[in-house]
Amino acid sequence: MPIDYRTDSGTLPTEEMRQAMYNARLGDDYYGEDPSVNLLEKTAAEMLGKEAAILTTTATLGNQLALLSQSREGSDIWVEKMSHIATHDYTAFLLPDRRFHTYEAHNGRSVRDDDLAAAKKGTQPLFCIENTHNRHGGTILPLSEMKRIHDQIGQAAGCVHLDGSRLFNASVATGVPINDFAACADTVVLCLCKGLSAPAGAVLAGSRETIRRARRWRAKMGAAMPQAGIIAAPAYVALKKMILRLAQDHLLAKQLAAGLAELPGLFVDLSLVETNIVLVHPAHSLKTAGQIRDELGQAGILVLLLDGETIRFVIDRNIAPQDLPITLEVMQSILKSN
Ligand SMILES: Cc1ncc(COP(=O)(O)O)c(C=O)c1O
């Protein structure tokens, strides 16, 4: 079995989740009649302190529905330059009549006054934030910063959308309750299949009216599923049982980062390792990051190359403490060999 650090979406469901799938009470979600979906959506909305929530197949779709439901022709939408929405989604192509702008959050942790001031001048501004921030290395946008953003954008009668795919990681790492983070955004996406280990699914939460619109968009996009309870049932287990275990992922990430940082030929900014992601910047005289990734792969250690220069390790339930010394040993021998 390879040691797979590529993503936290690859976690397989627990036995309890498989049982939940098997026993799920089902109905037609098109008519709001799937009890398992209804329970998941109600639970997620309550946890986030929002009026309503909608199950989506992916966090990508949840983000798209949030943008579609909270903007109109001519709206100004702000996305962080390295965010998932800016780098992976097709929302900007779906919405050519909205004006998209990018801003840069320093290490994913703070937003410049100038960017907020510019956003406030826009038409019905929709300001998107990501917490934790994937491409910045799982860094946390602090609650105080989120409050500031929300207050500022609120002064311009705008909305804040939070891509909180890994918001539970931020909550567990800081001890800040998830609903306190969620209170600083009008809509929130949570991913249930990353560290929380459900086989699929995300939720978008917000006001009743926004979620009603999102439901219509989801149907128009061909992403409604009749008996989605089969997905909602294990996702409910994820929400109820899997949150606190994220602390273990954070601990292993810190240990792995510390071990990698000691190896000559690698640079790791330990101050950025706050949750379950470790970014490694090789500074090797002979080997590129791509070569190191390939050699790790040949030795059964799977990692992702982020931008040609950065190797990303993501920790989830698939990674055990005993995988760390193996990883460090393999990395050390790759760095030593020509
Ligand atoms: C911050 C963030 N948002 C959204 C997504 C997309 O998640 P999904 O694969 O569920 O669409 C990811 C995936 O890694 C992510 O890191």
The ligand as an SDF file (V2000), in Angstrom:
LIG
                    3D

 16 16  0  0  0  0  0  0  0  0999 V2000
  -10.2630   25.0370   -0.3270 C   0  0  0  0  0  0  0  0  0  0  0  0
  -10.9380   24.0770   -1.2670 C   0  0  0  0  0  0  0  0  0  0  0  0
  -12.1410   24.3880   -1.7620 N   0  0  0  0  0  0  0  0  0  0  0  0
  -12.7850   23.5590   -2.6030 C   0  0  0  0  0  0  0  0  0  0  0  0
  -12.2430   22.3500   -2.9670 C   0  0  0  0  0  0  0  0  0  0  0  0
  -12.9870   21.4490   -3.8980 C   0  0  0  0  0  0  0  0  0  0  0  0
  -13.4740   20.3300   -3.2390 O   0  0  0  0  0  0  0  0  0  0  0  0
  -14.2760   19.2260   -4.0490 P   0  0  0  0  0  0  0  0  0  0  0  0
  -13.2470   18.2570   -4.5360 O   0  0  0  0  0  0  0  0  0  0  0  0
  -15.2080   18.6410   -3.0500 O   0  0  0  0  0  0  0  0  0  0  0  0
  -14.9720   19.8920   -5.1510 O   0  0  0  0  0  0  0  0  0  0  0  0
  -10.9780   21.9880   -2.5030 C   0  0  0  0  0  0  0  0  0  0  0  0
  -10.3560   20.7220   -2.9040 C   0  0  0  0  0  0  0  0  0  0  0  0
   -9.2820   20.3720   -2.5290 O   0  0  0  0  0  0  0  0  0  0  0  0
  -10.2980   22.8890   -1.6400 C   0  0  0  0  0  0  0  0  0  0  0  0
   -9.0730   22.6030   -1.1610 O   0  0  0  0  0  0  0  0  0  0  0  0
  1  2  1  0
  2  3  1  0
  2 15  2  0
  3  4  2  0
  4  5  1  0
  5  6  1  0
  5 12  2  0
  6  7  1  0
  7  8  1  0
  8  9  2  0
  8 10  1  0
  8 11  1  0
 12 13  1  0
 12 15  1  0
 13 14  2  0
 15 16  1  0
M  END
$$$$
